[in-house]
Amino acid sequence: MTLEEVRAIAKTYGIAPGKLPKPGLIKLVQRSEGNFDCFATAENGECDQSSCLWRDDCFDAAQQKGEPS
């Protein structure tokens, strides 16, 4: 999902996206949805939230976060 798509979703929850990075913005949306703000925290590709809108991006971000610099 692109940052612009995430910003559009955030606006539907009354969140002003400003210059927030994608992970931070997604976490705000997750909290607004009443969910855990767990974006990019999936370890070993495991997550029990199978219907999460952010699932694919989450796995990608978690993998990138875990790669050595």
WOGINOR-V712788 format. One record per backbone hydrogen bond with DSSP energy under -1.0 kcal/mol. CO is the residue of the C=O (numbers start at 1). NH is the residue of the N-H. Records with the same first field share a line. If there is no record, write none. Layout:
CO->NH ; NH
//
This chain:
2->6
3->7
4->8
5->9
6->10
7->11
8->12
10->13 ; 15
11->14
17->20
21->25
22->26
23->27
24->28
25->29
26->30
27->31
28->32
29->33
30->35
31->34
36->38
38->41
43->46
48->50
49->52
52->55
54->58
55->59
56->60
57->61
58->62
59->63
60->64
61->65
62->66
//
